Amino acid sequence: MLEIILETAKRSNENVLIEGVHGIGKSLRVKEYAKKNNLHLEILYLSHQEVGDLIGIPIVSNNTTIWTKPSWLTRMETANKKGQGCILFLDELNRAQRDVRQTALQITLEKRLHDHILPSIDGIETLVIAAINPEDDQKIDYQVDELDVALKDRFLYYEMKLDVKSWLDWARENNIIDEITSFISEYPDRLFYFTQESTYPTPRSWAKLSELLLKAPKLKTNELKTIIFGKLGQTIGSQFYSYYKDFSNMITIKNIEEFILEQTSFSNQEISIKLKNSLLADKSKIWLSEMAQKLFKKYIGAKNNQKVLMIYLDSIDLEILASFFINIKEQNENSLAKFILLENGREIINKIADKIEF
């Protein structure tokens, strides 16, 4: 939805105001939109800015006071000369000093600073996006100021809410480690879990933790705990640490692949039954659904050997299968169409045809 909002605003030369709790992914989504559309992005963290950082400083030249051009605007103009459109992202707008907010209002209203105009290309102006934290969150004191009505009125407002399903879809597409996606699938309330500790889980901290664990060398127990607790806090960090340590003993995609491909003397239907009664026995619905997502992602684009995917989907209960395909349909209609064209794809779909509208 946010991508549609941003694209509509860009085409209409409108400004966008995104409100959401910290760590939910506001800046990340803007970065992804800019990258996808080859737009130059300048991010100004207004809570750390002085007015001079935004508008430059006055100097006297030939007995006339002129304003120097701020570095961020120079970078935007350079990108514009190369044919790129631009985004100016004003982050933490309602945590900024009052004079900084007033300057932001000038930028938003006029798309200019003194004699310096924000760049445009083919009639499309610089897209100005601002982000704010909630003013009345009952759990978290953000120490924010209420925005002027005049300022709010100059934006297309979008409230960004926590959506576990959307975050998991994003996580699978962006190589967040399996330990984290499986943990959040099983304990969805842990994606954003406020505690009185100085550190607690947010979508951003989970993504950063994934990056740390991927890049870290082999860690000793105390080192692993320090990293996990450093991103998640003690409360949820302890839970995830135990889950992470036990994850290596869980059934993996590789285990399922090896089991299926070793059963050379049995039919696919027989292998499906054996799989259900052995490796998949006693597994939770959430775990089975998560594994279906991972196998689908791995095999749907493969040119051959979708046998593993088909046998796995045939082995899970119809309720889980229907829920899985509803999710796929919501994510990407093209992926569902590709599946139907696969060998035995239509046969799998027909099993749950009365449970889902295609």
LINBEL-V790373 format. One record per residue. N is the residue number from 0. RES is the residue in one small letter. NEAR is the number of other C-alpha atoms within 10 Angstrom. D_FIRST is the distance of its C-alpha to the first C-alpha in Angstrom with 2 decimals. Layout:
BEGIN
n = (N,N)
res = (RES,RES)
near = (NEAR,NEAR)
d_first = (D_FIRST,D_FIRST)
END
This chain:
BEGIN
n = (0,1,2,3,4,5,6,7,8,9,10,11,12,13,14,15,16,17,18,19,20,21,22,23,24,25,26,27,28,29,30,31,32,33,34,35,36,37,38,39,40,41,42,43,44,45,46,47,48,49,50,51,52,53,54,55,56,57,58,59,60,61,62,63,64,65,66,67,68,69,70,71,72,73,74,75,76,77,78,79,80,81,82,83,84,85,86,87,88,89,90,91,92,93,94,95,96,97,98,99,100,101,102,103,104,105,106,107,108,109,110,111,112,113,114,115,116,117,118,119,120,121,122,123,124,125,126,127,128,129,130,131,132,133,134,135,136,137,138,139,140,141,142,143,144,145,146,147,148,149,150,151,152,153,154,155,156,157,158,159,160,161,162,163,164,165,166,167,168,169,170,171,172,173,174,175,176,177,178,179,180,181,182,183,184,185,186,187,188,189,190,191,192,193,194,195,196,197,198,199,200,201,202,203,204,205,206,207,208,209,210,211,212,213,214,215,216,217,218,219,220,221,222,223,224,225,226,227,228,229,230,231,232,233,234,235,236,237,238,239,240,241,242,243,244,245,246,247,248,249,250,251,252,253,254,255,256,257,258,259,260,261,262,263,264,265,266,267,268,269,270,271,272,273,274,275,276,277,278,279,280,281,282,283,284,285,286,287,288,289,290,291,292,293,294,295,296,297,298,299,300,301,302,303,304,305,306,307,308,309,310,311,312,313,314,315,316,317,318,319,320,321,322,323,324,325,326,327,328,329,330,331,332,333,334,335,336,337,338,339,340,341,342,343,344,345,346,347,348,349,350,351,352,353,354,355,356,357)
res = (m,l,e,i,i,l,e,t,a,k,r,s,n,e,n,v,l,i,e,g,v,h,g,i,g,k,s,l,r,v,k,e,y,a,k,k,n,n,l,h,l,e,i,l,y,l,s,h,q,e,v,g,d,l,i,g,i,p,i,v,s,n,n,t,t,i,w,t,k,p,s,w,l,t,r,m,e,t,a,n,k,k,g,q,g,c,i,l,f,l,d,e,l,n,r,a,q,r,d,v,r,q,t,a,l,q,i,t,l,e,k,r,l,h,d,h,i,l,p,s,i,d,g,i,e,t,l,v,i,a,a,i,n,p,e,d,d,q,k,i,d,y,q,v,d,e,l,d,v,a,l,k,d,r,f,l,y,y,e,m,k,l,d,v,k,s,w,l,d,w,a,r,e,n,n,i,i,d,e,i,t,s,f,i,s,e,y,p,d,r,l,f,y,f,t,q,e,s,t,y,p,t,p,r,s,w,a,k,l,s,e,l,l,l,k,a,p,k,l,k,t,n,e,l,k,t,i,i,f,g,k,l,g,q,t,i,g,s,q,f,y,s,y,y,k,d,f,s,n,m,i,t,i,k,n,i,e,e,f,i,l,e,q,t,s,f,s,n,q,e,i,s,i,k,l,k,n,s,l,l,a,d,k,s,k,i,w,l,s,e,m,a,q,k,l,f,k,k,y,i,g,a,k,n,n,q,k,v,l,m,i,y,l,d,s,i,d,l,e,i,l,a,s,f,f,i,n,i,k,e,q,n,e,n,s,l,a,k,f,i,l,l,e,n,g,r,e,i,i,n,k,i,a,d,k,i,e,f)
near = (7,16,13,10,13,23,15,14,18,21,12,13,16,19,22,25,23,19,19,18,21,19,16,20,19,20,20,12,13,19,18,12,19,19,12,9,11,13,20,21,23,18,16,18,16,24,17,13,13,14,17,14,16,20,23,19,14,13,11,9,9,6,7,9,11,15,18,15,18,16,13,17,20,14,14,23,20,13,17,19,12,8,15,19,25,27,24,22,23,24,23,19,24,25,21,22,17,14,11,23,21,15,16,23,17,15,19,24,14,11,19,14,20,15,10,15,15,22,24,20,13,7,10,14,20,26,28,26,25,28,25,24,21,20,18,11,10,7,9,14,11,16,11,18,16,12,15,12,8,9,16,15,11,15,19,17,17,16,14,15,11,16,12,17,13,10,17,21,15,12,19,15,10,10,13,20,17,18,17,20,22,19,18,20,19,15,11,16,12,21,26,22,14,16,15,10,10,10,18,23,23,22,22,19,20,25,19,14,22,21,14,14,16,13,9,11,8,10,11,9,10,9,11,17,17,14,18,24,21,16,21,25,19,20,16,20,21,15,13,21,18,11,15,18,12,11,15,10,8,9,14,14,15,9,11,19,16,11,17,21,11,10,13,10,8,12,9,19,12,14,22,20,16,18,20,19,12,10,15,18,10,9,11,11,14,14,16,18,19,19,20,21,17,15,19,21,15,13,17,16,12,9,8,10,9,20,15,21,20,22,23,24,22,22,20,19,12,15,11,17,22,18,15,18,19,16,16,17,17,9,13,10,11,10,15,20,14,12,20,15,10,15,13,15,16,14,14,18,20,13,13,17,13,10,14,13,8,12)
d_first = (0.00,3.82,5.44,5.26,6.37,8.81,10.07,10.75,12.42,14.40,15.75,16.68,18.22,16.35,15.96,13.05,13.89,12.04,13.94,14.33,17.32,18.91,18.29,14.81,13.59,12.61,15.01,14.42,10.80,12.24,15.17,13.41,11.68,15.20,16.98,15.11,15.82,19.26,18.83,21.30,19.91,22.13,21.42,23.71,24.13,25.50,27.17,29.46,30.11,33.08,33.12,35.11,32.46,30.08,32.59,35.43,38.99,41.69,44.67,47.75,48.59,51.54,51.85,48.25,45.42,42.36,39.17,38.40,35.07,32.84,32.19,28.39,28.85,31.44,29.09,26.47,29.29,30.54,27.21,27.04,30.54,29.43,26.89,23.73,21.24,20.55,18.17,19.88,18.19,20.11,19.69,21.37,21.95,23.37,25.66,27.31,30.78,31.14,32.54,29.71,27.16,29.31,29.27,25.47,25.61,27.92,25.70,22.71,24.89,27.09,25.35,28.76,31.20,34.73,35.69,32.87,29.94,26.53,26.41,24.80,24.92,25.36,24.52,21.16,21.65,20.62,17.07,17.75,15.26,16.70,16.04,18.01,19.07,19.58,22.88,23.95,23.11,26.15,26.39,25.87,27.68,25.63,28.39,26.14,27.22,25.74,24.23,26.10,24.76,25.46,23.19,20.22,20.75,20.23,16.55,13.27,12.52,9.45,10.60,9.47,11.16,12.96,11.85,14.81,13.83,10.74,13.15,15.87,14.08,13.49,17.08,18.64,17.28,18.54,21.96,21.89,25.31,25.97,27.70,24.60,22.19,25.03,25.76,22.25,22.11,25.43,24.87,21.19,22.23,23.48,20.14,20.42,23.97,25.57,29.34,32.00,32.53,31.77,29.35,26.97,24.05,20.53,17.83,19.21,22.78,22.27,20.95,23.90,26.29,25.38,26.20,29.42,30.59,29.99,31.96,34.60,38.07,39.60,39.56,42.21,41.38,41.59,39.53,36.74,36.77,36.72,33.58,31.71,32.95,32.16,28.40,28.16,31.19,34.18,32.86,29.96,31.53,34.57,32.65,30.66,33.86,35.66,32.85,32.69,36.48,36.64,33.85,36.38,38.25,35.35,34.99,33.04,31.84,35.11,37.14,35.60,36.11,39.70,40.49,39.34,40.91,44.19,44.74,46.33,48.86,46.49,44.32,40.54,40.78,43.42,41.40,38.42,40.73,42.28,38.94,37.83,41.17,41.44,38.60,35.97,38.31,37.31,33.82,31.12,28.43,25.79,27.79,28.31,24.64,23.78,26.61,25.41,22.06,24.11,26.60,24.09,22.42,25.97,27.53,25.10,25.60,29.31,31.82,34.18,35.08,32.27,35.04,33.79,30.34,31.96,34.62,32.30,30.01,33.23,34.49,31.82,31.93,30.32,28.17,26.63,26.43,24.61,22.06,21.62,21.07,18.60,16.51,17.17,16.31,12.82,12.36,14.06,16.20,18.34,19.43,20.59,22.46,24.12,25.26,26.86,28.88,30.32,33.81,33.73,29.98,30.60,33.14,30.72,28.17,31.04,31.79,28.77,28.45,29.38,26.69,23.56,22.72,22.19)
END
